[in-house]
Amino acid sequence: MALMVTDTYTDGEQATFRDGMRKLDEACQAMHHASFMEASPPQRLALLEQLDCEQKVYMDARHGDDTPAHYFRMMKELALLGYFTSEIGYTKAMRYVEVPGRFDPCVPYTPGDPAWAPHA
């Protein structure tokens, strides 16, 4: 995530993202009296579900204007990008097939036969 933020986000987006990291920890402290990393998985999930609803309302209200995206939306997009571009993400979740179909390099060929499919 850090590489994507520094390499592809504008200065304003980077500031929003970094400020959002602080806000996420503060929200966890307020909700569970623990930092995000110290919170239990169910506590983290409760916070993330709340933030996801919050970002949805925020993003729906934007209507395409130039206000920056909600920080949680940025985090979620980067997490999804990281997962679906990982080996497990593209081989298991997306059922990626590197070469679709079967490749037979040595098929019988009679001189005079076309070397391509007739429908191509």
N, C-alpha and C positions, 0 to 999 in steps of 0.2 A: 504494500500500500504506500509506503513512504516514497518509493521510487516513482510510482505513478503520480502521486501528489506533486512532488518536486519537478518532475519532467513534463507533465501535461496540464496541470492546473495553472490558471492565472494567479497573480499575487493575491487578488481578492478572494479567489476560491481557496487558495492555500490558507489564508487567514481564517476563513469560515471553517474549514476542516479542522485546523489546529485548535481554534476556539471551541469547536464542537467536541473535541476530545476532552477538554476541560469541563464543558457542560455535562457531558455524559457521566463523568466521575462525580461531579457535584450532585447531579440528579440521583445517582445511586446512593450517595451519602445521605441525602434528604429522605429517600424512600426506605433504605435498609440500614442506615447508620454504619455503612461499610463502603470502602472503595469498590469500584467495579471488579477489580482483580481479587479482592477479598470476599466478595459476595458469592453465595452458593449458586450453582447452575439454575435452580428455580427462581431465585431472586434476580439473576441476570436476565432470564427469559421474561419475567414480569416487566422489568424496566424496558427491555428492547421492544416488547409488544406495545407498550405505552408510547414509546418514541416513534414507532412505526405508524401508529394512528395519528400522532401529532404531525409527522412529516407529510402524511397523506393530505390532511386538511390544509396544511401550509402550501403544498405544491398545487393542490386544486385551486386555491385562491389566487395563485400567481397569474394565470391566464397568459402565459408566454411573455411576460414583461422581463426586464433586465435584472430583477432582484435575484440574488444568488440562491442556489438550491439550498434546501434544508441540510444541515450538517449530517443528520442521520441518513438521509437519502444518499449522500455522497459515500458514506461508510458502507452502506448496504450495496450500492452499485460496485464498489471496489471489491467487497467480499465475494459477490457473485462472479465478477470478472476473474478474480483469482481462482475460485473454485472451478469454474467451467473451462478455464484454460489450463488447468492442471491435468495430469495424466488420468487420475481417477475420475475427474469431472467429465472429460471428453470421452473416455472409454466406457464408463459405467452409466453415468446419468444421461449422456447424450447418445449412447450406443454408436459411437464413431467407428466407421470402417475405413481404414486407410485407403484401400483399393476396393471399390465395390465390385461385386461379381468375382468370377474365377478367372485366373490368368493361366492359359495353357500355351507355353512358348513353343512347343513342338507339335503342330497339328499336321495331319497328312495334307500334302499339296501336290496336285497333279499339274504339270505344265499346261498352261492355257486357261486354268481356272482363275477367276478374278481374286485378287488378294484383299478384297474388302467386302463388306456386307452389301448385298444388292439393293437394300433399302436406304443406304447411306448417301 
